[in-house]
């Protein structure tokens, strides 16, 4: 059992009450007739291709049956599995859930519905850094958009590793926490989060060959409009197309105490996607998106006008014949982020440019066979990506502090999922290598990382699992090559460290999945995931102050070991006429070398949702309560988190077959608070209204 320190007496009581309520719910549900969770049909339905699994979610969303518990994830093993059946800390959010509960919400709000996932953001920069189980920055979390890595980073006073996304384009979000997702590429010692954008199935109504929708919205805090449009067409069974665009222009918002916070932006984005099916067992997917945003960053006298452009291009191929040997997926991609910064005020003429371009290839296949009574699903493949960093700063040192160079990371893996009646065993090996260089320095390395997970289902609705996995993260270009002086008026020198060792994560985790059907109404569903973990990271990389050479300065170094441990919980209930959800975590991080805390480990958080459907499901409405604990151990670093609670309301009403209205009332009590790791206070009360029209 992993011991987790409580953060306050109030937090202890809140957690005790929450666990007691959850235990009571499980105790009541357990004696009721459960449905078979792993019958042959469910096993067959779980084999959903990575490129097309979201389509099943969309089709289910068009029915009147509860679908919350049927979300599919592939990030854990590359095999389509239901959330509450995965032998890992995996979660998923569908477009239907996001459009009802989080309409128009940014990534920082969306991920609060997922245990152990949080963000670091700045109000005057819409970029988002993902934090997973207390790990973030420099690729510790593998962030994917349509399968393309988002590896942008710029050294400064904000997070080291942000990405930009128009959430109006979102179809689904999938998460697997921890290095158990070894088949999803190098570096993800914190986990994997995958954002998938819409396709034609999300736009076209059932049986239609063409159609679209237009959404018009308005925010009251950070006041401004949202205009979003989508159009799609289908040509027989052989091809379909979708295009979409967004314009979003909010002004500065006000915090709960009325303080105006610089946050204005002018976002324009576009998406085009096409799918071709030359035969029944082949599919080709092409997608292209551009995100362009303009905003101001900095203080009144040290201000920069910033233009951010993000281009993502992907080409995917699926081959799924009626064969036990072939289930092939291949994808090539390019993701490039350019931040052009023009100095104003005292910085007039001091212009900067930062560009990170990532080119990658991902290829894998799954073969199925039996050895006696044991079924094998063997997945094997490889991936490679190349980061190229280009920076310009004619009059300053920012191009040294975000050093140019290239990094290539590559890997190959094999995984075998064995199933025998009540027993599942997943074993995997992954080989990782990297090469990093600029004009003066070259460094490389490689490693073999194992994974073993065992799941036991003593009776149909209950599965226990436990496992051990390792992950490998190569040093980033900035960590290795940073060199130069901090811009005035602050004085400080930075030193490169070509001898940095890669980080290696060793994670032990276990949990229980509970899945019940037909509990109280004959058509309701309950899913519960409870899990504990301990992640020991060897050679953890952090920036430290060094005395020599005099007068000293800062350098990224390997500290001996960091340990993060935690408890995660997630539950979802749906009875058609009503639904409820619970998600949260308790995390604790320690620098085992110094005995101090790890500043990026967020405090306790629990999010509960309760809602209902009425008027023949034309109306869906509910409330969400967010409880965040106190974190005050990091006074020396300036990261202090105060406890707070938020109450949100949401509603969606289908006016007629073609028109839908949404309303979200966030932070209805206008609470003044600052999310942990953020420097700016969060928004106070905000009403978000939108009208969506289909054609």
C-alpha angles and dihedrals in degrees: 000000000000115000115223121192114230115232102217141353090255091051091051091054094046091050093046091052092047094051091045091053092048092048090051091051091051092045092052092046099046099073092049118098107278126207120237105266100193107038122145094266093053090048090054094046090052092066094087118156114245092237097047107030093100091062089069089056091052093049090050090050090062091061128079095236121103109267105172094103094046098071112134126219128192101174094089100059107349086252117109107252134167114253096242092048100051116111091225144055095285130151138173139196123202129212090248092056093045094048092051103036102026108026111180092351121155122241091261090064098037095058092055085081089065124075118248094004120115138146144230115219142161121223092225094050120052091206116118131211115204119223116195122183089341095307124113143135131065097033100307084134115046105225114196130186110191087340095307119122118241104212103158115142135168122182115234142099093310134067117312099232123031135165135198125227137169101222091197085077095055123125099169146344123218127187136186113182123216132012091298087102090077091148092063100073144276127315102023098128088144096044144261131285118188124194116196121195126217126280133191093281090065093055106036119079118230111291094005123127096198138018147119148192139231125208123198118188144169134199121206098200108053081017116218147109134276120204117181129170136182132186129181141176135190125207107203113291093313106074146005135184138197134186127184140175139188137198116189122171115170124172127221115305131222125233123227093275093051098260112150112232123200104244108129117140140166110218125187121172139167137193134193124181134173133185125197127190109193089175136008091263101043132072131179119196125193123183137173129181136175126198117192123178135170123200144141122253131189139028129318094270098027099051132150131193105222130199115191120193122184120186121187122184125178137175118189136183129196126191114186110160124167090275136117090217103051128065099133129178127180130174136175121190148172125205119181128178121190122187113191112189125192117193119229134181109010088358096056109145094014097113125173137189130196123185130176118182121187123193118185149170127206122186131169143149135199123214125189128205142145131239104193108303093345121096118210127202105187117190120187136166147108144246139200135184136180125208118202116189121196123179136176130192112153098185103025143046101251091108088061095045089052095036122205120237144104134271126190120194123183139170148168130208145184124199131182122196110196121194126189118166104287096001130084124181124183117190125177142169125199128190117204131186136170143185123200127184152149131179093293109025137052127180135163144168146168142203144180115235124194132205131192126177128175124194126189125192106192090175130010105265097040129070126177120197140179136173153156126232139170131210134194127210122186117215115266123241092252094049091051105035107028110133137158142053132309111251116258142299088039113062120214140126129222124208128203121235114202089171094068113136121219118257118252120199123204111193130186115186141161140174151150130255119204122190123177134172135190094022107149109347104033093249105049128113136206127192127181132182121188121176145165129197145175120203118191112191116199119205091014108192119228137153113256137176116251126196098213137100089039129273084030132219146185131304137168109245140170112256112202102251142340122201126201122179133173155154121241129192134185132170136171130187126185127178098165096246092051139018139188138189141189129190134164151114147218113217135182127187131189137183098224091198098058101017090236128129126265107246097211094060106104125220129257115298133181125180121191126187128193124179147151140213123219144161093052089314092302089119124054119175139159151141135249127207120198119193118188124185131224123269117185104149094101101064091131092059096043094244107126123160122201121204116252144162128217131195121200132180127204137181139176123193126188102216092186138330093291105031130064129177125205131192128183122183107194125193091001093185091054091237117193108226143136121220112238114268091020121110096203126069114252124246121283122218113342130179116203117192127179140171121208122197124191125206 
